[in-house]
Amino acid sequence: MESIRSIYKIGLGPSSSHTMGPRKAAELFRIENPACTHFRVTLYGSLAATGKGHLTDVAISGAFIPAITEFIWKPEEVLPIHTNGMKFETLDENGTIQNSKVDYSIGGGDLYSEKKPNTNQVYSISTMDEILAYVEKNGISFWEFVEKYEAPELWEYLVLVWKEMKTCLERGLETEGVLPGSIHLSRKAMQYHLRSNGFAGTLKRKTRLYSFALAVSEENAGGGKVVTAPTCGSSGVLPAVLYHMHVDYEMPESRIIKALAIAGLIGNLIKTNASISGATVGCQGEIGAACSMASAAATFLFGGTNGQIEYAAEIGMEHHLGLTCDPVCGLVQIPCIERNAFGAERALDACAYAILSDGHHHISFDKVVETMEQTGHDLPSLYKETSMGGLAIFGKEENNT
């Protein structure tokens, strides 16, 4: 398994797979071809189907400035390795291809190059059952397991991650206006946060949590700076829960950082054994994974045992099984933004449910991740970030009226 740093990437929204990944691929291709003045980019599958709404072309062409960038869109054609395929070509003054490369944006801002597959492995074990056995045998917590395998610099990086999460959330709470795109969706985070102050007790905490998740998700939808957790589209769930624990339950930041490590481990297991790509397994791999990560983090912060943490993570994923990825107009707005708010609330529900138990349950985290992957493969492609089915269809109808 890779370092959990791969789960937390800091960059611009609105999509880790459709914006951050393609931008990185374009930058790498630009470095390989510094003198080129004319690039051609062919986008395939999901990248082509929702790329314009996700600003894929804007992200890629920005890496090639001042060169000319020509785009070809092939939503009906899927390359062998992943639905988010892209081909980069350099053209001379006669339009003749001089160099080419195929890359894949596989989710969470990661790339899989045909020429250079990723082999950066840090962990020697990569299933929850193995990890649970190890931590129980050695009497340690999940964050101590992370510390054993990761480089010491990880903690400094997680401090930076937490700082960026807070900055993004607080910026989102202060920003009003309409998000870019054809839906003309208004931001709601500030309104929800102001209205939450009129409530008390549990209702106040719940509505504040909504506002925290909306703040990050709206920043992402507006192309702002976010942290993937594990993706841009699901980047509001974990920060909302952690910020809520920090300000409403006065959890010290030292424990928040450890909770980030545990959440990263959960996300890493999902990414390794299934997928966090909405284009591959639907939104269950994004919001489901984010909820699972946040459920584990919250359970740790409330003093849960290793078994209870594993149970919470399993609940968070289990109850998002089959969730489709059907963005209206190809934008990371409807239903994505609201899903972050409800994913955050469901994470706290999973935490409470797990802590009430003794940590024992019938369906293991590993089994639910395996089920999620199979469910994702069984979903028709129109429900996997193509905007061809589900809510996206009704959204198109309403947008055209």
C-alpha positions in Angstrom: 0.0 0.0 0.0 1.2 3.5 -0.8 1.7 6.3 1.8 -1.4 7.9 3.1 0.0 11.2 1.6 -1.6 10.0 -1.6 -5.1 10.3 0.0 -4.5 14.0 1.0 -3.6 16.1 -2.0 -3.7 19.9 -1.9 -4.9 21.5 -5.1 -7.7 23.3 -7.0 -11.2 21.8 -7.5 -13.7 20.9 -8.7 -12.6 17.3 -9.4 -9.5 15.3 -8.4 -10.0 12.9 -11.3 -11.2 15.3 -13.9 -9.2 18.4 -13.0 -6.2 17.7 -10.7 -5.2 14.4 -12.4 -5.4 15.7 -16.0 -3.6 18.9 -15.0 -0.7 16.9 -13.5 -0.5 14.7 -16.6 -0.4 17.8 -18.8 2.4 19.4 -16.7 4.4 16.2 -16.9 4.0 16.0 -20.7 4.9 19.7 -21.0 8.2 19.0 -19.2 8.9 16.2 -21.6 8.2 18.5 -24.6 9.3 22.0 -23.5 9.8 23.3 -27.1 6.4 22.3 -28.4 4.0 25.0 -29.6 1.0 22.9 -30.6 -0.5 20.1 -28.5 -3.5 17.9 -29.2 -5.4 16.2 -26.4 -7.9 13.4 -26.9 -10.2 12.8 -23.9 -12.0 9.4 -23.6 -14.9 7.9 -21.6 -15.9 9.8 -18.5 -13.3 12.5 -19.0 -14.9 13.4 -22.3 -18.5 13.0 -21.1 -18.2 15.4 -18.2 -14.9 17.1 -18.8 -16.3 20.4 -19.8 -18.4 20.7 -16.7 -15.4 19.6 -14.6 -13.1 22.2 -16.3 -10.9 19.4 -17.6 -10.0 21.4 -20.8 -9.3 24.5 -18.8 -7.0 22.6 -16.4 -5.0 21.0 -19.3 -4.7 24.0 -21.5 -3.5 26.0 -18.6 -0.5 23.7 -18.3 0.4 24.2 -22.0 0.2 28.1 -22.1 1.3 29.8 -24.3 1.2 26.8 -26.8 -2.0 26.1 -28.8 -4.1 23.2 -27.4 -6.5 21.3 -29.5 -9.1 19.0 -27.9 -10.9 16.0 -29.3 -13.8 14.6 -27.2 -14.6 10.8 -27.4 -17.1 10.0 -24.6 -18.3 6.9 -26.4 -14.8 5.4 -26.5 -13.2 3.9 -23.3 -9.5 2.9 -23.3 -8.5 -0.5 -21.7 -7.1 0.5 -18.4 -9.5 3.1 -17.0 -12.5 5.1 -18.2 -10.6 8.4 -17.5 -8.2 8.0 -20.4 -6.4 10.8 -22.2 -3.9 10.9 -25.1 -1.4 13.8 -25.4 0.3 14.5 -28.7 2.8 17.1 -30.0 2.3 18.5 -33.5 4.8 20.2 -35.7 4.0 23.1 -38.1 2.6 20.7 -40.6 0.3 19.0 -38.1 2.4 15.8 -38.0 2.6 14.0 -34.7 6.0 14.1 -33.1 5.5 12.6 -29.7 2.6 11.0 -27.9 1.7 9.6 -24.5 -1.4 8.0 -23.0 -2.3 8.6 -19.3 -5.1 7.7 -17.0 -6.6 9.8 -14.2 -7.6 7.0 -11.8 -9.2 9.0 -8.9 -8.0 11.2 -6.1 -5.7 13.1 -8.4 -3.6 10.0 -9.1 -2.3 9.0 -12.5 -1.5 5.6 -14.1 0.8 6.0 -17.0 1.2 3.2 -19.5 4.9 3.8 -19.4 5.5 4.3 -15.7 3.1 2.3 -13.4 3.2 3.4 -9.8 5.3 1.1 -7.6 5.7 3.3 -4.5 4.6 0.9 -1.8 5.1 1.8 1.9 2.9 -0.8 3.8 3.7 -4.5 3.8 0.1 -5.4 4.7 -3.0 -4.0 3.0 -6.2 -5.4 4.5 -8.1 -4.3 7.6 -8.1 -7.9 9.0 -4.3 -8.0 8.9 -4.0 -4.6 10.4 -6.5 -5.3 13.2 -4.6 -8.5 14.0 -1.3 -6.6 14.1 -2.5 -3.7 16.3 -4.3 -6.0 18.7 -1.2 -8.2 19.0 1.0 -5.3 19.7 -1.4 -3.3 21.8 -1.2 -0.2 19.7 -3.7 2.2 18.0 -4.2 2.6 14.3 -2.3 5.9 14.3 0.7 4.2 15.9 0.5 1.6 13.1 0.6 4.4 10.6 3.6 5.9 12.4 5.5 2.6 12.2 5.3 2.5 8.4 5.4 6.1 7.4 8.3 8.5 7.3 8.6 10.9 10.2 7.8 13.8 7.8 4.2 12.5 7.5 3.2 14.3 10.7 4.4 17.6 9.4 2.5 17.0 6.2 -0.7 16.2 8.2 -0.3 19.4 10.1 -0.3 21.2 6.7 -3.3 19.2 5.6 -5.2 20.2 8.6 -4.3 23.9 8.2 -5.4 23.8 4.6 -8.7 22.1 5.5 -9.5 24.7 8.2 -8.5 27.6 5.8 -10.8 26.3 3.1 -13.7 25.7 5.4 -13.4 29.1 7.1 -13.1 30.8 3.7 -16.2 29.0 2.5 -18.2 30.1 5.5 -17.5 33.7 4.6 -18.1 33.6 0.9 -21.5 34.3 -0.8 -22.6 34.4 -4.4 -23.4 32.0 -7.3 -21.2 29.1 -8.3 -19.8 29.0 -11.9 -21.7 26.9 -14.4 -25.1 26.6 -16.2 -27.0 25.7 -13.0 -26.5 29.1 -11.4 -26.4 27.5 -7.9 -26.2 29.9 -5.0 -23.8 29.2 -2.1 -25.6 28.3 1.1 -22.8 27.7 3.7 -22.9 31.2 5.2 -26.7 31.2 5.5 -26.8 27.8 7.1 -24.0 28.8 9.6 -25.8 32.0 10.6 -29.1 30.3 11.0 -27.5 27.5 13.1 -26.7 30.1 15.7 -30.4 30.5 16.4 -30.7 26.9 17.5 -29.4 25.2 20.7 -28.0 21.8 21.8 -28.0 18.9 19.4 -29.8 20.8 16.6 -27.3 23.6 16.7 -24.4 21.1 16.4 -26.1 19.2 13.6 -26.8 22.4 11.5 -23.3 23.8 12.1 -21.9 20.5 10.8 -24.0 21.0 7.6 -22.6 24.4 7.2 -19.0 23.2 7.6 -19.4 20.5 4.9 -21.2 22.9 2.5 -18.4 25.5 3.0 -15.7 23.1 1.7 -17.9 21.6 -1.0 -18.8 25.0 -2.3 -15.2 26.1 -2.4 -14.4 23.0 -4.3 -17.3 23.5 -6.8 -16.0 27.1 -7.3 -12.6 25.8 -8.3 -11.0 26.8 -4.9 -8.1 25.3 -3.1 -9.1 22.1 -1.3 -7.7 18.9 0.1 -8.7 15.6 -1.4 -10.3 13.4 1.3 -10.2 11.1 -0.6 -11.4 13.1 -3.7 -12.3 16.7 -4.5 -16.0 15.8 -4.9 -16.1 14.3 -1.4 -13.6 16.8 0.2 -16.2 18.3 2.5 -17.0 15.3 4.7 -13.9 14.8 6.7 -13.0 18.4 7.3 -16.5 19.1 8.4 -16.4 16.3 11.0 -12.9 17.2 12.2 -13.6 20.9 12.5 -16.9 20.1 14.3 -15.0 18.0 16.8 -12.4 20.7 17.2 -14.6 23.7 17.8 -17.8 22.1 19.2 -16.2 19.4 21.4 -12.9 21.1 22.0 -10.8 18.3 20.7 -7.1 19.3 20.7 -5.4 19.6 17.4 -2.8 17.0 18.4 -5.6 14.4 18.4 -7.1 15.8 15.3 -3.8 15.1 13.5 -3.8 11.5 14.7 -7.5 11.2 13.6 -6.3 12.4 10.1 -3.8 9.6 10.1 -6.4 7.0 10.9 -8.8 8.4 8.3 -6.0 8.3 5.8 -5.4 4.7 6.6 -9.1 3.9 6.0 -9.1 5.8 2.7 -5.9 4.0 1.6 -7.4 0.6 2.2 -10.4 1.5 0.1 -8.3 2.9 -2.6 -6.0 -0.1 -2.6 -8.6 -2.9 -2.4 -11.4 -1.2 -4.5 -11.5 2.3 -5.9 -12.1 5.9 -4.9 -13.0 6.9 -8.5 -16.6 7.9 -9.2 -16.0 7.1 -12.9 -15.1 3.5 -11.8 -17.4 2.6 -9.0 -19.9 5.5 -8.7 -20.2 7.9 -5.8 -20.0 5.1 -3.2 -16.2 5.3 -3.9 -16.2 9.0 -3.1 -18.8 10.0 -0.6 -18.9 6.4 0.8 -15.1 6.4 1.3 -15.2 9.9 2.8 -17.9 8.9 5.2 -16.0 5.8 6.1 -12.9 7.8 6.8 -14.7 10.4 8.9 -16.6 7.7 10.8 -13.3 6.1 11.9 -11.8 9.5 12.8 -14.7 10.5 14.9 -14.8 7.2 16.7 -11.1 7.5 17.6 -11.7 11.1 18.9 -14.5 9.9 21.1 -12.2 7.2 22.6 -13.4 4.2 20.6 -11.4 1.0 20.6 -9.7 -0.4 17.5 -12.7 -2.7 17.0 -15.2 0.1 17.3 -13.2 2.2 14.8 -13.2 -0.6 12.3 -16.9 -1.1 12.8 -17.6 2.6 12.3 -15.6 2.6 9.1 -17.5 -0.4 7.9 -20.9 1.2 8.7 -19.9 4.4 6.9 -19.2 2.5 3.7 -21.9 -0.2 4.0 -24.7 2.4 4.0 -23.5 4.1 0.9 -23.3 0.9 -1.2 -24.8 1.4 -4.7 -24.6 5.2 -4.5 -24.5 6.5 -8.1 -22.4 9.3 -9.5 -24.8 11.4 -11.6 -23.7 15.0 -11.6 -26.2 17.4 -13.2 -24.7 19.2 -16.2 -21.4 17.5 -15.5 -20.8 19.9 -12.6 -19.6 19.0 -9.1 -22.6 20.7 -7.6 -25.9 18.8 -7.7 -26.1 16.3 -5.9 -22.5 16.4 -4.9 -22.6 19.4 -2.5 -25.5 18.2 -0.4 -24.1 14.7 -0.3 -21.1 16.0 1.5 -23.3 17.5 4.2 -25.3 14.3 4.7 -22.1 12.2 4.5 -20.7 14.2 7.4 -23.9 13.7 9.5 -24.0 10.0 8.6 -20.4 9.6 9.8 -21.3 10.9 13.2 -24.3 8.4 13.3 -21.9 5.6 12.4 -19.6 6.7 15.2 -22.4 6.7 17.7 -23.7 3.3 16.6 -20.3 1.7 16.7 -19.4 3.1 20.2 -22.6 1.7 21.6 -21.5 -1.7 20.5 -18.6 -3.9 21.7 -17.0 -3.6 18.2 -18.1 -7.1 17.1 -20.2 -7.4 14.0 -20.9 -9.9 11.1 -19.7 -8.0 8.0 -16.1 -6.9 8.2 -14.7 -3.7 6.7 -12.7 -5.8 4.2 -15.9 -7.5 3.0 -17.8 -4.3 2.6 -15.0 -2.8 0.6 -15.0 -5.9 -1.6 -18.7 -5.6 -2.0 -18.4 -1.9 -2.9 -16.0 -2.7 -5.7 -18.2 -5.4 -7.1 -21.2 -3.2 -6.9 -19.3 -0.5 -8.7 -18.4 -2.8 -11.6 -22.0 -4.0 -11.8 -23.4 -0.4 -12.1 -24.1 0.6 -15.7 -21.7 3.3 -17.0 -24.5 5.9 -17.1 -24.4 6.0 -13.3 -20.6 6.5 -13.2 -19.7 10.2 -13.8 -21.0 10.4 -17.3 -24.1 12.6 -16.6 -26.1 10.2 -18.8 -28.4 8.8 -16.1 -30.0 9.3 -12.7 -30.4 12.8 -11.4 -28.4 14.2 -14.3 -31.2 13.4 -16.7 -33.8 15.3 -14.8 -31.3 18.1 -14.2 -30.8 18.5 -17.9 -34.6 18.6 -18.5 -35.1 21.3 -15.9 -32.1 23.3 -17.1 -33.5 23.4 -20.6 -36.9 24.7 -19.5 
